[in-house]
Each structure stands twice: as structure tokens, then as C-alpha cells.
């Protein structure tokens, strides 16, 4: 594994109603400029996804990867993202 690529995982138990996203951020860009590199519904092998993400990142000047598993049965709570 390339030590210069930072990987973050935010995971939940996977089932048929989960969506897995792999985000990537180009070197030198702020964190909020991440792009969605992969999306899959249902079960995803996270170790395999991480290995493929690292290989892609090394070829495309990406220095940060983030893997997120979302439970689509639960409504999002945007109160943590917005200051009112």
C-alpha cells in the first residue's frame, strides 16, 4: 500500500438496502473537492474496493480516499451539516 494515500472508512453492516461510495480527492485539492469514484448498492467487498481504489489513485494523482457505507433505510440527518 502506498503510504502517501490516506484512506478513511465510515462503514455500517451491509445488506440489500446499503449503498457503498468510494470518494477520491486529487493531491493539492481541499477535502470538499472530492469526487465519487465508485457507487454500488448491496454488499461490496470493502478490502477489494480499497485495493482497487489505491491502484486507481496511484495512477490519477489522488492522495485521499474515503469509503462510506450508507443505510438507505435511514433518513439523513442534515442538522449536523448546517449551522442555523
Protein Blocks (a to p, Z undefined) as FASTA:
>chain_A
ZZkbccddddddddfkbccddddddehiafklcccfbdcehjddfklmmmmmmmmmmmno
pabdcdddddfkbccdfklmpcZZ
